[in-house]
Amino acid sequence: MNPDKIQPQAHNVLAMGLPNALVFDDDALDALLYGSPPVAPTPASVWELWRQGFDRSELCAHALAALLAHDGRKINDLGDLSGAEHCLRLALAAEPSKASSKHAAFLSALGHVMELKKRMEEAEAMYREALAWQDEFLGEDHEMTWITVERLVGLLVALNRSVETAWLSNRFKARQEFHQRTMAADSLKLRDIALNLFMDGHYAKAEAIYRALIGRDFELGSTYCHLARICLMTDRASDARTAVEQAWNVREQSVEYVRCRIHFFQTLLQMLVGDDWKPGLSILKRALAQSGAFNIWTIRPLLDHLKDRLGLEAYELMTAIAAVINRESKIDSLDSNLLWKMWADTSPSEVVGSDVFIPQVSANGDASAPADAEKFSFCILVRITADCLTVREYNFTTDAQEEVEYRLTNQTEISHPTKFNDLRPGDNLVLDYTESNGQRIVSVLIKEIPCDPIE
């Protein structure tokens, strides 16, 4: 067909005076170019067609009625209540049966128009007729049913007939419970998606989901722990500390295995900032003895990420604890860990009640602590003399490994080996020490023997 030989027809889009912005698809383009009938109005185009007066046909009225019934907010936005009433009455008259969801939706929308026009008796009658059909055929939990319920309740309240809404109270309660069930199921799916994103390294997307779940108040203790894992995985210790604090604040609402995770993160943060983490082990041990303390938990990727910063001994300890939180059968591996054996039965005298101190992390990652407080270091031996150790350890301020000297005295306690000359360069050490006059004085020295790998 040669478009040059086609003459414009009366129904050509140009002849109708329609602006090009209102032509959306190929059918309408054919109308513009070749004079074929223009496409029928759709919800995508009818809004502007009606509002600007380009098309007030019955065909357009039906399309607009469908839009108004689907989205009640459009009734106010249209700014033409008489036009809305006209469209909805045409649509109702065209429905072959009153026993249909379309008829009920049109009737409910028309009731809303009547209410806005202050024709309250007509509005109430329409709401009740629509609701009777929706209750029977769509069910009380259907979204369209609840749109009509909310409209009817609003109308009765506006008429000072609130007492008549009492019969709806049980339905509102049931609706709320239904919403909560639906939301919970949806939240579980979102949490699974977040875990998959975390495992794939999409940390920002996973974090966005966790924060959305927190906004829903979904299993807050657990979700804050998931958020802390993301923050540590992206090297944001301060944000992780905040998340753990939030988890601790809602611990009474959390199940037992979530409380174990909170204690785990508290101890991990104490290790990362160089605070005294040993009291936390006894609290963890008590928590692990509780019924329900064990559940599958994906934490190994985080520990692998932090391995160099933790040092071998702390890494193996936290890996062993994480394995037990996942599976109770791993308790024997944890009980064989030297650090666990030494300090898990120690009374946490530094802890008030059952709380664990969460260190305040400064901008450079250091924890605030008195100058003479006992500290610790996970390090690797470089060389040793009678009164001095040179070790390689991680510096949180510079984010690098560096060599540091420690002083040995006749007060230094040695735990495996029993003699200084049993130590060799490359040995992994745990040092408890204090600082005095710019020197680090070792109070306890431990050589760590690597454990068997934890699955």
C-alpha positions as CSV (number, residue, x, y, z in Angstrom):
1,M,0.0,0.0,0.0
2,N,1.4,3.4,-1.0
3,P,0.8,5.9,1.7
4,D,1.1,8.8,-0.8
5,K,-2.2,7.7,-2.4
6,I,-4.1,7.6,0.9
7,Q,-6.5,10.5,1.6
8,P,-7.2,11.6,5.1
9,Q,-10.6,10.4,6.4
10,A,-13.0,11.9,8.8
11,H,-11.9,9.6,11.6
12,N,-8.2,10.3,11.0
13,V,-6.4,11.2,14.2
14,L,-5.2,14.5,12.8
15,A,-8.7,15.3,11.8
16,M,-9.8,14.7,15.5
17,G,-7.3,17.2,16.7
18,L,-5.5,14.9,19.0
19,P,-2.0,15.9,20.2
20,N,0.7,13.5,19.3
21,A,1.5,13.0,22.9
22,L,-1.7,11.0,23.3
23,V,-0.8,8.4,20.6
24,F,1.0,5.5,22.2
25,D,1.0,2.4,20.1
26,D,1.2,1.1,16.5
27,D,-2.5,1.0,16.0
28,A,-2.8,4.7,16.8
29,L,0.2,5.4,14.6
30,D,-1.5,3.6,11.7
31,A,-4.5,5.8,12.3
32,L,-2.2,8.9,12.1
33,L,-0.4,7.8,8.9
34,Y,-3.0,5.8,6.9
35,G,-6.4,6.9,8.2
36,S,-7.3,3.6,9.8
37,P,-9.6,3.8,12.8
38,P,-7.8,5.0,15.9
39,V,-7.2,2.7,18.8
40,A,-9.9,2.4,21.4
41,P,-9.3,4.4,24.6
42,T,-7.4,2.5,27.3
43,P,-6.5,3.3,30.9
44,A,-3.2,4.5,29.6
45,S,-4.7,7.2,27.4
46,V,-8.2,7.8,28.6
47,W,-7.3,10.0,31.5
48,E,-6.0,12.9,29.4
49,L,-8.5,12.2,26.6
50,W,-11.4,12.8,29.1
51,R,-9.9,15.6,31.2
52,Q,-8.9,17.7,28.2
53,G,-12.2,17.1,26.4
54,F,-10.7,15.3,23.4
55,D,-13.0,12.3,23.7
56,R,-16.2,12.2,25.7
57,S,-17.6,9.2,23.8
58,E,-19.3,6.3,25.5
59,L,-16.3,4.1,24.6
60,C,-14.1,6.6,26.5
61,A,-16.5,6.7,29.4
62,H,-16.4,3.0,29.9
63,A,-12.6,3.0,29.9
64,L,-12.6,5.8,32.4
65,A,-15.1,4.0,34.7
66,A,-12.7,1.0,34.7
67,L,-9.9,3.3,35.8
68,L,-12.0,4.9,38.6
69,A,-13.2,1.6,39.9
70,H,-9.7,0.2,40.0
71,D,-8.1,3.3,41.8
72,G,-10.5,5.3,44.0
73,R,-7.9,8.1,44.3
74,K,-8.5,9.0,40.7
75,I,-12.1,10.0,41.6
76,N,-10.7,13.0,43.5
77,D,-7.9,13.7,41.0
78,L,-10.3,13.9,38.1
79,G,-11.9,17.0,39.5
80,D,-15.2,16.3,37.7
81,L,-17.6,14.4,40.0
82,S,-20.5,14.8,37.5
83,G,-18.3,13.3,34.8
84,A,-17.2,10.4,37.1
85,E,-20.9,9.7,37.9
86,H,-21.8,9.7,34.3
87,C,-19.1,7.2,33.4
88,L,-19.8,4.9,36.3
89,R,-23.6,4.8,35.6
90,L,-22.9,4.0,31.9
91,A,-20.6,1.2,33.0
92,L,-23.2,-0.2,35.4
93,A,-25.9,-0.1,32.8
94,A,-23.7,-1.9,30.4
95,E,-22.9,-4.8,32.8
96,P,-25.0,-7.8,31.7
97,S,-25.3,-9.1,35.3
98,K,-25.4,-7.5,38.7
99,A,-23.8,-10.6,40.1
100,S,-20.2,-9.8,39.0
101,S,-17.1,-8.4,40.5
102,K,-17.1,-5.6,37.9
103,H,-20.6,-4.5,38.9
104,A,-19.7,-4.5,42.6
105,A,-16.5,-2.5,41.9
106,F,-18.4,0.1,39.8
107,L,-21.2,0.3,42.4
108,S,-18.6,0.9,45.2
109,A,-16.9,3.6,43.2
110,L,-20.2,5.2,42.4
111,G,-21.1,5.2,46.1
112,H,-17.8,7.1,46.7
113,V,-18.8,9.7,44.1
114,M,-22.2,10.0,45.8
115,E,-20.6,10.5,49.2
116,L,-18.3,13.2,47.8
117,K,-21.4,14.9,46.3
118,K,-23.0,14.7,49.8
119,R,-25.8,12.3,48.7
120,M,-25.2,10.1,51.7
121,E,-28.3,7.9,51.6
122,E,-27.5,6.9,48.0
123,A,-23.9,6.3,48.9
124,E,-24.7,4.1,51.9
125,A,-27.2,2.0,49.8
126,M,-24.6,1.5,47.1
127,Y,-21.8,0.5,49.6
128,R,-24.1,-2.0,51.3
129,E,-25.2,-3.6,48.0
130,A,-21.6,-3.9,46.7
131,L,-20.4,-5.2,50.1
132,A,-23.1,-7.9,50.2
133,W,-22.0,-9.3,46.9
134,Q,-18.3,-9.0,47.6
135,D,-18.6,-10.7,51.0
136,E,-20.4,-13.7,49.4
137,F,-18.4,-14.1,46.2
138,L,-15.0,-12.5,46.8
139,G,-14.6,-13.2,50.5
140,E,-13.9,-10.9,53.5
141,D,-10.2,-10.9,52.9
142,H,-10.3,-9.7,49.3
143,E,-8.8,-6.3,48.7
144,M,-11.9,-5.0,46.8
145,T,-14.1,-6.1,49.7
146,W,-12.0,-4.1,52.1
147,I,-12.0,-1.0,50.0
148,T,-15.9,-1.0,50.3
149,V,-15.7,-1.8,54.0
150,E,-13.4,1.2,54.6
151,R,-15.6,3.5,52.6
152,L,-18.8,2.4,54.5
153,V,-17.1,2.8,57.9
154,G,-15.9,6.3,56.9
155,L,-19.4,7.2,55.8
156,L,-21.0,6.0,59.0
157,V,-18.4,7.8,61.1
158,A,-19.0,11.0,59.2
159,L,-22.8,10.6,59.9
160,N,-22.1,10.3,63.6
161,R,-23.2,6.7,63.5
162,S,-20.0,5.2,64.8
163,V,-21.9,2.8,67.0
164,E,-23.1,1.0,63.9
165,T,-19.5,0.2,63.0
166,A,-19.1,-2.0,66.0
167,W,-20.2,-5.1,64.0
168,L,-17.1,-4.5,61.9
169,S,-14.6,-4.6,64.7
170,N,-14.1,-8.3,64.5
171,R,-13.6,-8.0,60.8
172,F,-11.0,-5.3,61.2
173,K,-9.2,-7.6,63.7
174,A,-9.3,-10.5,61.3
175,R,-8.1,-8.3,58.5
176,Q,-5.2,-7.1,60.6
177,E,-4.2,-10.7,61.4
178,F,-4.5,-11.7,57.8
179,H,-2.3,-8.7,56.8
180,Q,0.3,-9.8,59.4
181,R,0.3,-13.3,58.1
182,T,0.8,-12.1,54.6
183,M,3.5,-9.7,55.6
184,A,5.3,-12.4,57.6
185,A,5.3,-14.8,54.6
186,D,6.5,-12.0,52.4
187,S,9.2,-11.0,54.8
188,L,10.5,-14.5,55.0
189,K,10.9,-14.5,51.3
190,L,12.7,-11.2,51.4
191,R,15.1,-12.5,54.0
192,D,15.9,-15.5,51.9
193,I,16.6,-13.1,49.0
194,A,18.9,-11.0,51.2
195,L,20.9,-14.0,52.2
196,N,21.4,-15.0,48.6
197,L,22.5,-11.5,47.7
198,F,24.9,-11.6,50.7
199,M,26.4,-14.9,49.5
200,D,26.8,-13.4,46.0
201,G,28.6,-10.3,47.3
202,H,25.8,-7.9,46.6
203,Y,26.1,-6.3,50.1
204,A,24.4,-3.0,49.4
205,K,21.2,-4.7,48.0
206,A,21.2,-7.2,50.9
207,E,21.5,-4.3,53.4
208,A,18.7,-2.4,51.8
209,I,16.4,-5.5,52.3
210,Y,17.5,-5.9,55.9
211,R,16.8,-2.3,56.7
212,A,13.4,-2.6,55.0
213,L,12.6,-5.7,57.2
214,I,13.6,-3.7,60.3
215,G,11.1,-1.0,59.1
216,R,8.5,-3.8,59.2
217,D,9.6,-4.8,62.8
218,F,10.3,-8.2,61.4
219,E,12.2,-10.5,63.9
220,L,14.2,-7.5,65.0
221,G,16.9,-9.3,67.0
222,S,17.7,-11.7,64.2
223,T,17.5,-9.0,61.5
224,Y,19.8,-6.6,63.4
225,C,22.3,-9.5,63.6
226,H,22.1,-10.0,59.8
227,L,22.6,-6.2,59.4
228,A,25.7,-6.4,61.7
229,R,27.1,-9.2,59.5
230,I,26.8,-6.9,56.4
231,C,28.4,-4.0,58.2
232,L,31.4,-6.0,59.3
233,M,31.7,-7.6,55.8
234,T,32.0,-4.0,54.4
235,D,34.4,-3.0,57.2
236,R,32.0,-0.6,59.1
237,A,32.7,-1.6,62.7
238,S,30.9,1.4,64.1
239,D,27.7,0.6,62.1
240,A,27.9,-3.0,63.2
241,R,28.2,-2.0,66.8
242,T,25.0,0.1,66.5
243,A,23.2,-2.9,64.9
244,V,24.4,-5.2,67.7
245,E,23.3,-2.7,70.4
246,Q,19.8,-2.6,68.7
247,A,19.7,-6.4,68.7
248,W,20.6,-6.4,72.4
249,N,17.9,-3.9,73.2
250,V,15.2,-6.3,71.9
251,R,16.9,-9.5,73.2
252,E,13.8,-10.3,75.4
253,Q,11.7,-10.7,72.2
254,S,14.3,-12.9,70.6
255,V,14.5,-16.7,70.6
256,E,17.5,-18.4,72.3
257,Y,19.7,-19.0,69.2
258,V,19.4,-15.3,68.3
259,R,20.7,-14.3,71.8
260,C,23.7,-16.6,71.1
261,R,24.3,-14.7,67.9
262,I,24.1,-11.4,69.8
263,H,26.7,-12.6,72.3
264,F,28.8,-13.9,69.5
265,F,28.9,-10.4,67.8
266,Q,29.6,-8.7,71.1
267,T,32.7,-10.9,71.6
268,L,33.7,-10.5,68.0
269,L,33.5,-6.7,68.2
270,Q,35.6,-6.7,71.4
271,M,38.3,-8.7,69.6
272,L,38.3,-6.4,66.6
273,V,38.8,-3.2,68.7
274,G,41.3,-4.7,71.1
275,D,39.1,-4.7,74.2
276,D,39.1,-7.5,76.8
277,W,36.8,-10.2,75.2
278,K,37.5,-13.0,77.6
279,P,34.5,-12.3,79.9
280,G,32.2,-12.8,76.9
281,L,33.3,-16.4,76.5
282,S,31.7,-17.4,79.8
283,I,28.5,-15.7,78.8
284,L,28.6,-17.5,75.5
285,K,29.1,-20.8,77.2
286,R,26.0,-20.3,79.4
287,A,24.0,-19.2,76.4
288,L,25.1,-22.3,74.5
289,A,23.9,-24.5,77.3
290,Q,20.3,-23.2,76.9
291,S,17.6,-25.2,75.0
292,G,17.1,-23.8,71.5
293,A,20.5,-22.3,71.3
294,F,21.4,-23.9,68.0
295,N,20.3,-23.0,64.4
296,I,21.9,-22.9,61.0
297,W,23.7,-19.6,60.5
298,T,25.8,-18.4,57.6
299,I,28.7,-16.6,59.4
300,R,31.8,-18.4,58.0
301,P,32.2,-15.9,55.1
302,L,32.5,-13.1,57.6
303,L,35.0,-14.8,59.7
304,D,37.1,-15.6,56.7
305,H,37.0,-12.0,55.7
306,L,38.2,-10.9,59.2
307,K,40.8,-13.7,59.6
308,D,43.9,-11.5,59.1
309,R,42.6,-8.8,61.5
310,L,41.6,-11.4,64.1
311,G,44.7,-13.5,64.0
312,L,44.8,-17.3,63.8
313,E,44.0,-18.0,67.4
314,A,40.9,-15.7,67.6
315,Y,39.8,-16.8,64.1
316,E,39.9,-20.5,65.1
317,L,38.1,-19.7,68.4
318,M,35.3,-17.8,66.8
319,T,35.0,-20.4,64.0
320,A,34.7,-23.1,66.6
321,I,32.0,-21.1,68.5
322,A,30.1,-20.5,65.2
323,A,30.2,-24.2,64.4
324,V,28.5,-25.0,67.7
325,I,25.9,-22.3,67.2
326,N,25.1,-24.1,63.9
327,R,25.3,-27.6,65.2
328,E,25.4,-28.8,68.8
329,S,27.4,-31.9,67.8
330,K,30.4,-29.6,67.2
331,I,30.8,-28.9,71.0
332,D,33.7,-31.3,71.3
333,S,35.8,-29.3,68.8
334,L,35.1,-26.1,70.8
335,D,35.9,-27.7,74.1
336,S,39.4,-28.7,72.7
337,N,40.2,-25.1,71.8
338,L,42.9,-23.7,74.2
339,L,41.4,-20.2,74.5
340,W,38.0,-21.6,75.2
341,K,39.3,-24.0,77.8
342,M,41.3,-21.2,79.6
343,W,38.6,-18.6,79.8
344,A,35.1,-20.0,79.1
345,D,34.7,-21.0,82.8
346,T,36.0,-17.6,84.1
347,S,33.5,-15.6,86.1
348,P,32.8,-12.4,84.0
349,S,33.6,-10.0,86.9
350,E,33.7,-7.1,84.5
351,V,30.1,-7.7,83.4
352,V,27.2,-6.2,85.2
353,G,24.3,-8.8,85.5
354,S,24.1,-10.6,82.1
355,D,25.2,-7.7,80.0
356,V,28.3,-7.6,77.8
357,F,30.1,-4.4,77.2
358,I,30.0,-3.3,73.6
359,P,33.1,-1.2,72.9
360,Q,32.7,2.3,71.6
361,V,34.6,2.4,68.3
362,S,36.3,5.6,67.4
363,A,36.9,6.8,63.9
364,N,40.2,5.0,63.5
365,G,38.8,1.7,64.8
366,D,40.4,1.8,68.3
367,A,38.4,1.2,71.5
368,S,38.6,3.6,74.4
369,A,40.4,2.0,77.3
370,P,42.4,3.3,80.3
371,A,46.2,3.4,79.7
372,D,46.9,0.8,82.4
373,A,44.1,-1.5,81.4
374,E,45.0,-5.1,80.5
375,K,45.0,-5.6,76.7
376,F,45.7,-8.5,74.4
377,S,47.4,-9.2,71.1
378,F,47.2,-12.0,68.6
379,C,50.5,-11.9,66.9
380,I,53.3,-13.9,65.1
381,L,56.7,-14.2,66.7
382,V,59.6,-12.5,64.8
383,R,62.5,-12.8,67.3
384,I,63.0,-13.2,71.0
385,T,65.6,-12.3,73.6
386,A,65.8,-12.9,77.4
387,D,63.6,-9.9,78.1
388,C,62.1,-8.8,74.8
389,L,59.7,-10.2,72.2
390,T,59.4,-8.7,68.7
391,V,56.2,-9.7,67.0
392,R,54.2,-8.9,63.9
393,E,50.6,-7.8,64.6
394,Y,47.7,-6.0,63.0
395,N,47.5,-2.2,63.6
396,F,43.9,-1.0,63.5
397,T,44.9,2.6,63.0
398,T,47.1,2.1,59.9
399,D,45.2,-1.0,58.7
400,A,48.4,-2.8,58.2
401,Q,50.7,-5.5,59.8
402,E,53.7,-4.0,61.7
403,E,56.5,-5.2,64.1
404,V,56.1,-4.3,67.7
405,E,58.3,-5.0,70.8
406,Y,57.0,-6.4,74.1
407,R,58.9,-6.6,77.4
408,L,59.2,-9.8,79.3
409,T,59.6,-9.8,83.1
410,N,60.0,-12.3,85.9
411,Q,56.3,-11.8,86.5
412,T,55.3,-12.9,83.0
413,E,53.3,-16.1,83.1
414,I,54.1,-18.7,80.4
415,S,51.4,-21.2,79.3
416,H,52.7,-23.8,76.8
417,P,55.6,-24.0,76.3
418,T,57.2,-23.9,79.7
419,K,60.4,-22.4,78.5
420,F,61.3,-19.4,76.5
421,N,63.7,-21.3,74.3
422,D,60.8,-23.5,73.0
423,L,59.5,-20.5,71.0
424,R,60.5,-20.2,67.4
425,P,60.0,-17.4,64.8
426,G,56.7,-17.9,63.1
427,D,54.9,-19.2,66.2
428,N,51.4,-17.8,66.8
429,L,51.2,-16.1,70.2
430,V,48.5,-14.6,72.4
431,L,49.8,-11.9,74.7
432,D,48.1,-10.3,77.6
433,Y,49.8,-7.0,78.4
434,T,49.7,-3.6,80.0
435,E,51.3,-0.4,78.9
436,S,53.7,1.6,81.2
437,N,55.9,4.5,80.2
438,G,55.5,3.7,76.6
439,Q,56.4,0.1,76.9
440,R,54.2,-3.0,76.5
441,I,54.7,-5.3,79.5
442,V,53.6,-8.9,78.9
443,S,51.7,-10.5,81.8
444,V,50.6,-13.7,80.1
445,L,52.2,-15.4,77.0
446,I,50.5,-18.3,75.2
447,K,51.7,-20.3,72.2
448,E,48.8,-21.5,70.3
449,I,48.7,-25.0,68.7
450,P,46.6,-25.0,65.6
451,C,43.4,-27.1,66.0
452,D,42.0,-29.4,63.4
453,P,40.0,-27.6,60.7
454,I,36.4,-26.8,61.5
455,E,33.8,-27.8,58.9
